[in-house]
Amino acid sequence: MTGSSGNRRRIYRITLKGRLDETWADWFNGMTLRSRTDPAGASVTSLTGPVADQAALHGLLARVRDLGLPLLQVECLDFGCEPDATDAMSDPRF
């Protein structure tokens, strides 16, 4: 990503199947962990917090993988996640 928005930490929510409590926060770089039960009765945990860049995001996802917990969703929660005019993905040809 190019432009000044590429240097900004973005807020992500990573949702996975399974229950993790706040004691895992340090392992996930200080993200906030919240566990709940979904409508089907399964345990679900959301990790929410700032992520420095794509490499850091991939590192967090690798930690989820290493735990063996199924990844349900990755969401960028702040406005800065929208592609800007300098982003190749904003080109309608892609």
C-alpha positions in Angstrom: 0.0 0.0 0.0 1.2 3.5 -0.8 0.4 6.9 0.6 0.3 8.2 4.2 -2.5 5.8 5.2 -0.1 2.9 4.7 1.9 4.0 7.8 -1.1 4.1 10.1 -2.0 1.3 12.5 -5.4 -0.1 11.7 -8.0 -1.7 14.1 -8.8 -5.3 13.3 -11.2 -7.8 14.7 -10.2 -11.5 14.3 -13.0 -13.9 15.1 -12.2 -17.6 15.8 -14.1 -20.6 17.0 -13.2 -21.6 20.5 -12.7 -19.9 23.8 -9.7 -17.9 24.9 -9.6 -15.7 28.0 -7.7 -12.5 28.6 -4.6 -14.4 29.8 -3.9 -14.9 26.0 -3.7 -11.1 25.4 0.1 -10.8 25.7 0.5 -13.7 23.2 -1.7 -11.8 20.8 0.3 -8.5 21.1 -2.1 -6.9 23.7 -5.3 -7.3 21.7 -8.5 -7.3 23.6 -10.1 -10.8 23.8 -13.8 -11.3 24.2 -15.4 -14.8 24.3 -19.1 -15.5 23.8 -21.5 -18.2 22.8 -23.0 -18.0 19.3 -26.6 -18.8 18.6 -25.7 -22.4 17.8 -24.1 -22.8 21.2 -20.5 -22.8 20.0 -17.8 -20.8 21.8 -16.4 -17.9 19.8 -13.6 -15.5 20.6 -12.9 -12.1 19.1 -9.5 -10.5 19.2 -9.7 -6.7 18.6 -7.0 -4.1 18.5 -4.5 -2.1 16.5 -2.3 -3.9 14.0 0.9 -2.2 12.8 0.9 -3.5 9.2 0.1 -6.5 7.0 3.2 -8.4 8.3 1.9 -8.0 11.9 -1.6 -9.2 10.8 -0.1 -12.3 9.2 1.8 -12.9 12.4 -1.4 -12.8 14.4 -3.1 -15.1 12.0 -0.2 -17.6 12.2 -0.7 -17.6 16.0 -4.3 -18.5 15.5 -3.3 -21.3 13.1 -0.7 -22.5 15.6 -3.4 -22.9 18.3 -5.4 -25.0 15.9 -8.5 -22.9 16.3 -10.7 -22.4 13.2 -10.6 -18.8 11.8 -14.1 -17.5 11.2 -13.6 -13.9 10.2 -11.0 -11.1 9.8 -12.4 -7.5 9.7 -10.8 -4.1 9.4 -12.9 -1.9 11.7 -11.6 1.6 10.9 -12.1 3.9 7.9 -8.4 3.6 6.9 -9.1 0.1 5.7 -10.9 1.4 2.6 -8.7 1.4 -0.5 -7.6 4.9 -1.4 -7.0 6.4 -4.8 -3.3 5.3 -4.8 -4.2 1.7 -4.1 -4.1 -0.7 -7.0 -7.2 -2.5 -5.7 -9.2 0.7 -6.2 -8.7 0.3 -10.0 -12.0 -1.1 -11.4 -10.0 -3.4 -13.7 -8.9 -5.5 -10.7 
